[in-house]
Amino acid sequence: MMFAASFLQSAEVTGFVLALIHSLWQGVVWVVLLAAALRLLSAKRPNLRYAAALFALVGMVVTFLGTWSALGQHSESDAAISATEVLTVLDEDHVVAHEGGDHAAHAEQSTGTQAVASPPIAKEPSAAMSWLGAGWKSNLESAMPYLAVAWGIGALLFLTRSFISMVTVRSLLSGPECHDERLLRILGNVQHRLGSWTVLRIVLTDRLDTPAIWGVLRPVLLLPATLATSLSDADLEAIFAHEIAHLQRYDIAVNFLQLVLESCFFFNPAVWWLSRQV
């Protein structure tokens, strides 16, 4: 229990929570930049708009990590300065004691003991908040453990929700694999036209209303059984081409990244907006 309390009050946790707080205004900056970029980019260039949105989302993460690193370095620098000042004072005290304490030294030698001063050189949790006023600094410092716990609970809940969603989707893969010659022929023609040579299986399901693709290394195309029999060849070609385009852009990996970021930055509206633009 004491370890948990000490950890929550450490400089590392303080820097992390401060970086999360900074991400609120940093997210606004990225939202403004992306909104301006999307306004300039034509809707007829979806790939470029997608790249801009993905760049902004990744940039948001890089900005957060950079802020966290900078706050940590600031804490280490302040802690090193404090430790140097302590050692300087101890050294001055030692000189004074040496000049006027021959009798004490003789007594120390006679008893065979020696006093050794070893000041703790630890990071100061408040070092990263030195830019705040005294009142704000005190209030924020006392709230840090509670903010860290609140973030941990929220992130865990959102990660759990994402995990349940992934398990639910994965359960659809247990459906029967399609061996229909017509569907396989159409899929093969579309893959050949798009230059996609990834082995792609088709699984029919009654639990989805729209097609979806799942997996990166062993991708599976989930196709509603009703669509497999009711759509024309041209319609199926359009559906397959759309899903293969997702596969070629590694959208599955991007979606996983989005789930993680939305869980970690659940409190930040800017991250949710950026994620929706991808």
N, C-alpha and C positions, 0 to 999 in steps of 0.2 A: 504493500500500500504506500509506504514511504517512497519506494522507488518510483511508483507511478506519479506521485505528487511532485517528486524532484524532476522527473522527466518532463512533465507538463510545464514546469517553470524554467526549463533549460533554454539556452540561447538558440538551440536548433529549432525547437518548437516555436519559440517567439518569432524567429526569422521566417519560418514557414507560414505561420498565420498572418504575419505582416505582408508577405508576398501575396497571399490570397486576397487580402484587403486591397492591395495595390492593383490586383487584377481587375477590380471593378472599374476603375477609371481607365486602365489600359484597354479593357474590352470596349469601352465607348470609343476610344481612338480607332481601334480596328474596325468597328462597325461603321464609323464615319468614312474611313478610307475605302472599305469594301462597297458601301453604298454609292460613293462617288464613282468608283471603278465600274460597277454594274450599270450605272446611269450612262457612262460613256461607251460601254461595250454593247454592241447590237445584240438583240435577242436571237438573231440568225447565226450567232457564233456561240453555241451552247458549250462547246468544249473549252473555249477561252474563259467564259464566265465560270465554268466549273473549276478551272485551274485557279482563277482569281479567288474564288471562295475557299478552296482548299488551302491556298497560300495564306489567306488571312487566318484561318483556323489554326494552322500549324504555327504561324507567326505569333498567335496569342499564347501558345504553349511555350515557345522559345522565349518570349518576353517574360513570362512568369518564371521560368527556370533561371533566366538571367538576373531577374530581380532577387530571387531567393539566394542565388550565389553571391550577388553583391552585398546583400544584407549579412550573409555569413562572414564574408571577408571583412566587413566593417566591424562586426563583433569581435573577430579575432584580432584586428588591429588595435581596437580599444582595450581589449584584454591584455595584449602584449605591452601596451603603454602603461597600463596600471601595474602590471607585474614588474616592469622596469623601475617604476617609481618606488614600489615597495622594496625592491632589492637595494636601490640607492639609499633609502632611509636606513635600512638594516646595516648597510656597509658603513654609513656615517656613525651609527650608534656603536658599531663594533670598534671603530677607530677611537672614539671617545672612551669606551670602556677599556681598551687596551692601554691607552695613555695613563689613565688614572686608576687602573684596577689590577696592579701587580699582585696585591695581597689576595684579591679574589681569584686570580689565576693560580697563585700558589696553593690556595685552598682547594681549588678544583683539581689540580694535579695530585694533591695528597689524597683525595677521595677516589681518584681514578675515574671520575665522570667528566663528561663534556657535553655542553648544551649546543645543540645544532638547530638553527632556525631554518625551516623549509616552508616558506609561504606558499599557499595553494595558488597555482597559476591556472585559473579556470575562466572560461568565457563568461562575461557578464550578460545576463538575459536582457538587461535594459540598454545595452550598448547600441543595438540597432534602432532604438527609439530616441536617440539623443537629439534628433532634430525637432522633437516635439517640445511644447512648453511643459513646465513642471507638473501642472495640474492634469493636462491631457496624458502626459507620460505615466503618471501614477495610476490614473483610472484605467488606461489601456493595458498597462502591465498587470494589474490585478485581474483584468478580464481575460487575459490570454489563455489560462488553463480551461476556462469555461468555453471559450470560442473554439479551442482545439477539440474538446470533447464533442461539442455540437457539430463541428465539421465531420469528425470521425463517424458519428452516428448517422448523419445525413448521407455521407458518401457510401457507407455500408448498406443502407437501405436501398439506394439507387443502384448500386452494384448488384445487390441481390435481385432486384427487379429485372435488371438486364440479363442476369444469369438464368432466371426462370424463363424469360422470353427466348433465349438461345436454346435452352433445353426443349422447350415446346416446339420450336421450329425443327430442331434436330430429330424429334420424334416422328416428324413427317417422312423422314428418309426411309423409314421401315416399310413404306408402302411398296406395292409390286412394281418392279422395274418394267418399263415398256419395251416390248419386242415387236411392236407393230411396224411392218416394213414401210408403210407409207410415212409414218412419223420419222423413222430413222433416215429414210431417203431425203425428206425435206430438210432435216437437221444437217445431214451430211452436205447437201448442196449449199446451205447457208454458211456453214463453217468454211467450205472451200472458197466461197465468194469473198468472205471476210478475212481469209488467211488465218483462221484459228484452227490449230491442230491439237488442242487440248481434248483429251478424252472426256466427253460429256455424256453422262447417263440421264435418261428421262425416267422420272418416277411419277406415276399417276396418283392423284389424291382427290378425295372428296371433301377435304377439310379446308380447302382454299378456294377463293372465288377468282383470284388472279394468279398468273404465273409468277414464279420467283426462282431465283438461283441461289444455291447455298454451297459454301465450301470454296477453298482456294487451291489446295493440292489435288483434291479429288472432287471436283465440282459436280453438283447434281441439279438438274433442271426440274423443278416441281411444276407439274402441269395439271390443272383441274381436269378430271376425267370427262366432264361434260364438254369442255372445249376441244378435246382431242377428237371427238366424233361430230361436233356440230359446225366447226369452222372449215372454211375452204383452204386449199393449199396456199393461196396468196396470203390469207390472214395468218396462217401458222408460220409462214416465212417471216412475216413482219414481227410476230411475237418472238420467234427464235433469234432474229437479228437483234432485237432490242435487248434480250437477255444476254446474248453473247457480247454485246457492247459493254454491258456492266462487267462481265468477266474480264474483258481485255483492259478495262480501266482500273482493275483491282478494286472495284467498288465494295466487295465483301470485306477486304482488309480496312478500307476507309470507314465502312459502317461500324466495324469493331472499334476503331479508334474513336469514332463519334460517341459510341456507348460509354467508353471509358472516360472521355472528357466530360460528357454530360453528367456522369456520376460524380466525378471529382470537383467539377465546377457547377454543381446543382444550384447553387445560390446566385449564380451570375447570369442575368438575362442576356448579356451580350454573347456568351458562349452558345446559348440555345439559339439565338438568332443566326449567328454565324453557321452553326451546324445545319440549320434549315436551308441555308443558301447553297450548301454543297450538293 
